[in-house]
């Protein structure tokens, strides 16, 4: 890392994590550090001045737990009143280090380089180390009222040393701003589910394959994670893993697995709906159309549920046009309508055309003497 001839030592102490902003704070030098600080007339030495910032600090070691406690005697962030503690840690170039904070303390952990430039901060920090040397770890309370014991866990994250994802095996990698391209070989045609998950950024997953096949997804797996579930023909595919805003840094995991079918393993993507029956279908971006025939006036309930995507159910015919997105709770759909005898069209789709996956469609019919309001 670059040498520094700085005359002061500046860290950024992070409080206010709950409200999503960070406050810069100049940390006071200890008496010992102040005595060793260079003056304007001091001769330049081979040692970086910033290295003085680790003098006297307790050292962390990877794969070892360190316990501490934020008290009223801990160093003070004068801007927001929060307290903090500092540690030194030696890290090697090329390592992806994970430093996590646990315990009663509500706070964050921050990592600085040898020039005390902020590298990352969060309850769990993951960072790729560019150069070997000493680094500074700062544990800070979330606000002026955050005190208590804490535990720092640190480890070196092991990544997958390959550029091809294997079905059924997790693929762990590091994203550094630019998108990663990973190969996927499908040997047997069938339904597969692809997921990209990360605690460090908002994942965005795209796939391209034979005959112009292409799909992409942002948040279908929940918690900002990406999921693509579809029917894949045999062939070579390319996965593109990136962040939703092309600025993500951190660890992510890809996982590809066969998608099991419920019940008897059969899908119905069209045809007639029967009273008090259910079916499984597969949505891949285009609405699936079914027919519903009523021989008498009925109270009809349609429910569409899926663990793979946000469902949308619609019914039309005999002067009726109705739809629902989330009426069954969560992202599942539910429609209940009083309908006259006749033939109706039921459309099963997703709220977003980029969603895909399995769904279950349930139909209930109850004869009613109350005429529908058309």
N, C-alpha and C positions, 0 to 999 in steps of 0.2 A: 504494500500500500504506500501511497505517497507520503513523503515526509511533511511535517508541519512546523512552521515557526510562529504559530499563533501566540499572542501574549495573554490571552484569556481562554478559559475553558467554558464552552457553552454547551449545555445539554437542553433537550426539550423534554420537560416533564409533562406527562399527559394525564389530565384529569378530565372530568365531565364526559366519560365514555358513554354514559347513558343517554346523553343528549346529542351525541354525534359530532362534537367538535373538539379540537385540541388547542391547548394554550402553551405558548413558548415561555420558558422560564430560565433565566440565567441562574445556575446553581452556584452558591457561594463556595469558594475554595476553602478546604480545610487549612488549618494553620500550617501543617506540614507541607501541603501542596503549594501554599502561597510562598513559603520560604524557598521552595525549589523552582518557582516560576522564573523564567528568564526576564531580564530587563532589556530596555531598548538598546543598551550598549553592550549586552552580553554577546560573546562570540557564538556563532552558529556551531552546533555539534552534530554528530551523526545521529544522535537520538532525537526522534520527533518530540516536540514539546507536548503534544497531546498524550504521549505515553505516561506523563506525570499523573494524568487523571486516574490511572488504575492503581497508583501507589496506595497501599494500605487497604485496598478493597478485598473483601472475601472473594475467593475464586470458585466459579462453577466448573463442573466437569461433565461432559456429555455422558448420558446414560446413568447419571447419579442424581438423586433427589436432594434438594437443598431446602431447608425450612427457614422461615423468617417471620417477622411480625412488624406491621406498620403500627407505630404508637405515636403519641404526641411529642416524643423526643426525636422522631425521624426527621430527616431533612424536609424543609418546607418549600412548597411552590407558592411564592408570594402572590401570584395572580389569582388563584382560585382557592388557596388554603389547603390543598391536598398535600399529603405527605408521601415521601418516596424513599427507596433504598437502592443503592448501586452495587453492582457486582462486576468482576472481570471474568472473561472467558477466552480461552485460546481456541481458535478455529482454523481448519485447514482449507486451502483453496479447493474448490470443486465439491465440497460438502453441501448438502441441503440440510440445514439444521432446523429442528422444530423445538421451540421453547414455549411451554405452556404454563399457565398459572392456575392453581387450584387452591381450595380452602375457603375459610370464612370471609376473607377479604374480597370486597367488590372492587376490582381494579383491572389494570392492563399491564402488559409487559412491553418494553420497547428495546430495540437493538440498535446500537451505534457502532460505527467503524472507529479506527484509531485516530481519526481527526474529529471525532465526536459529531459526525454527520448522521442524521437519522436514517436508518435503513428500512425499518418496519415497526409497526406497533399494533397490538391487538391482544385479546385474552390468550390467543394462540398465535405465535409468530412462526412463519416458515420463510426461510430465506436461503438463496443460493450464495455461498461465500465465493467471492471473486479472488481474494488474495489471502494467504495465510497470515496470521498475526493475532494480536490481542484485540478483543472487542469489549464493549461495555453494555451490560444489561441493566435496565432500570425498571423496577417494580413500583407502580404508582397507584395510590387509592383513586377511586373514580371521582371523588369529590372531597370537600373539607370534612365530611362526616364519616369517611370510610377508614376504619381501623380494623385490625385483627390479624390473626396468623394466616400464613399462606405457604404453599409448597411450589417450588419451581422444578418442573421436569424438563429435561432436555435430551434430545437424541438426534442421531444422524439418520435421515430418511433414505431408505434403500429404494431405488427406482428400477423399473424394468429395463434391462439392457437389450432392447430389440426395437424394430420398427414395424412389427407385425403383431396384431392382437390375435390371441388364440381363443376359440370358442370355449367358454366355461372357465377361463382363467382370468383373474384381474390383471389389468395393464396399468401400472402406476408410472406417471411421468410428471415432468415439470414444464409449465408453460411460462415463457418469458416474453410477454407482449405479442409476438407473432404467432400465427396459427401453426399447429403441428399436423402433419399428414401421416396417417397410419394405415397400413395395408390390412385387409380382411379377406380371407379366402373362404367362400361358402361352397362346400363340397356336395351338400345334399339340399335339395329344394325344401322349403318349409317356412314356418313362422318363427321369427327370431325377434328378440328384444335387445336393443342396444342402449346402454345408459352411460352418461358422463356425469360424474359427481365431483364436487370440490367444496372444501370449507374456506377456500381462500378467495374465490372470485365466482362470478355468475357464468356457468358453463354454457356454451353454444355448440351443438353437434350437427354436422352435415355428413351426408353419405352420397357417393356417386358410384354407379356400377354399369353393368352391361345394358346395351340397348337404350342408352340415354337415361337410365334410372337415376333419380335424384330426390332426396328428401332432406329436411332440416328441422331442428327443433331447439327451443330455448328452455322452457320451464315445465314440460309435461311430467317430469318425475317428482315435482314438488320441491319446495325449499330452494328454488332457483336452479335446480338440477335439470339436465336434459335427458329425454328418452325418445327413442324411435322404435316403434314396434310395427313390423310389416312382414309380408310374404316375400321371401328372397329366392330368386332362381340361382342355381349354381354359377359361380364365376368369381372374378377378382373385383373387389370393391375398395374404394379409398374413403377412409374416414377423415374428416377435417375437424380437429378439436381446437376451439378458440374460446375467448371470453365474449360475452354478449356485446361488449363495447370495444373490443380489440385492445384492451389495456390491462388484461389480467396477468398477474404473476402468482405462481404458486403451484402446489401439488394438485393433481387431479387423477381420477381413476376411471378407466373405461372397462366396461364389462359387457360381453356379448354371450347370450344364452338362448337355447331353444325356448319358444313360448308354448307352454302346455295349453291344450284346449280343455275346456270344462266338459263334464258329463260324458256323452258318448263320442266326443271329439269331432262332431259334425258342425259345420257352419251353414247358416241360411242367410244369404245376402239379398234375397228377393222372395216373391211369392205371397201366399195368403196367410193372414193372421187368424188364429183360431181363438174362440172364447176360452177364457181362463187358462191360457197357455203361455209358454215362454220359449224363447229361442236365443241362440248365441249367433252373433254376426261379427264381421271384421270390417272396420272402417279404416280407409286409407286415403282420406281427403275428398272423396266424392260421396254425396248423399246416397243412401241405400233406400230403395222404394219398395214398400209393401202395400197389399190391398186388404182392406177390412170391410166385410160385408155384413150388414145388420138386417135381420128379418123382422125385427120389431124395435120399437123405441127403447133405448137402453142408456143407462149411465155407464159410460166407458172410461176406464182408467188405464192409461199407458204409462209405464215406467221404463226408463232407459238408464242403465247403470254401467259404469266402466271404471276400472282402476288405472287405465292407460291414458285417458284423455277426457276433456271437458265435453260432456254430451249435450246434444240439442235434438229435441223431438218436435215434429210438426204433424198436423192432421188437416186435411182439406177435403171438401166435397159437400154436396147438398146445401150450398150456401154457407158452409162453415169454414173458417180459416183460423187456426189457433196454433200457438207454439209455446215451448217452455225450455228454459236453460237449466236452472238450478233448483227447481221446485221439489225435488226429492231429497234435498240436503247436500251440502258439499258442492260438487260439480256434476251431480246426477240430475236427471230430468223427470218431471212428472206432470202429466196432463189429465184432467178429469172434465169430461164434457157430456151433456145430455144430447143424444143424437137420434134423429129420425131414421126409419128404415132406409137402406140404400147402400151404395158402394162408396167407400172413402179411401183416400190415399194417405198413407203414413210414411213420412220421411224421417230416417234415422241418420244423424250426422254428428259432426263435432262443432263446437262453438268456433274453433279455429280450423281452417283447412290444412294446417300443418300438423294437426294431431293425427294419431293413428293407433289402432289396437283393437282388442276384443271388447265387446259389449254384450249385455244381456237385455233383451226386450221382453217385458211382461205385459200381458193383456188381461184385464178383468172386465166382464160385462154383467150388468145387473138390470133386468127388465124394469121399466119405470112407466107409470101412467102419467107422469107429469110431462106435458109437452115441452120440448126445448124452445128456448127463445132465440129465434133466428132473425 
